[in-house]
Amino acid sequence: MILPEIMFNSLKQHGIGIFAGVPDSLLGSFCAYVDDHGQCGEHIITANEGNAIALAAGYHMSTGKVGAVYMQNSGLGNAINPLTSLSDPEIYKIPLLMIIGWRGEPGVKDEPQHVKQGRITIAQLKLLEIPYWVLDSNDNVEQVLKEVFSKLKDTNAPVALLVRKGTFVAYKSKRKAVQMSSLIREEALRQLLTLAKVDDLIVSTTGKTSREVFELRMERGERQRDFLMVGGMGHTASIALGVALGNPKNRVICLDGDGSVLMHMGALPIIGDLKPENLIHVLLNNASHESVGGQSTVAGRMDFAAIAKACGYLDYQVANDADSLKACWGKICNQSGPVLLEVKITVGSRDDLGRPTSTPEENKRAFMGVAYE
């Protein structure tokens, strides 16, 4: 296996001047090492992968140096526009190195949302005409990078490293997570499910949030009825908006995360402009990309009250413990939406947290059965 330290130092020796991207569990150890050892301003966790490509492009144009952009392979979709219309050798010809976690690699067991993406990742890179190398635990990383940067120098355009599962030696960040509150997400969700009405339509975001909602329904002895997102990070609010517009007679509760909100924040002013009266947007904020390694987001330093108001939400409430969550719900549950309820939570979840046992299609059908009732 490859030591993150060796990867980081070798990249620096080859002239990488900035690291940017969206955290991925397969790259978690490497990203944590970069976060701990990068100089001030040298590592930026961006809102989405396209942001990172553009940031690296701007950095190159002001310094002549190359940026490294890391992402999960699912993030290629977010990156395609700037890759084809900005950094491409037929446009501005901007060199950068993409480091891509290969979730769903054929023959490697993974979650349903990663299977197709894993199967088509190489085809995507070929279609984009981006030279790539597959990196695994047995490779000599310095030799691979020598080939990579030789190609980068020749083409002066994007190249990619496709990183297999288990490539890096485990490394845990030395940074302390921002302590937003002592309320754990699962307890906040337990209370929200109790406060919700039986005919409310719930849309929950990717990662541990949906996993916990699924287990809480089992704990309560209730049939699965919520839309549990397993892919499409950042689009939770837009899905909830579509549900709210399509079914105005039922209240819609969007269970969102800070990383998800930041990824496609443009959804908020659209919600505010359309003003769906039946939408409660719950932001579970632990200032962390917890589901993929716990890397920090900027959400711990943001004024979501001002953002909600500027985007046209009709109310904003904030809770940081069980009592204030119940009190906030009492203020918003009977008023017209859209409203934003920020719930400040701490980082952490159960070690034995399971995953939904139903397939994504079964989950969709269960949700539609409730929505059509």
Protein Blocks (a to p, Z undefined) as FASTA:
>chain_A
ZZfklmmmmmmmnopabdcddddfklmmmmmmmmmmpcehiaccdfblmlmmmmmmmmmm
mnopacdddddfklmmmmmmmmmmmmpmklnopadddddddehiahiacdfklmmmmmmm
mmmmmmnopacddddfkbcfklmmmmmmmmmmmnopacdddddehkaccdddfbdcddfb
lcdfklmmmmmmmmpcfkbccdddehjllmmmmmmmmmnopacfbdcdfehihilmmmmm
mmmmmmmmbccdddddfklmmmmmmlmmmmmmnopakbccddddehiafknnopacfklm
ccfklmmmmnopabdcddfbfklmmmmmmmmmmmccdddddddddedddfklccdfbdfk
lmmmmmmmmmmZZ
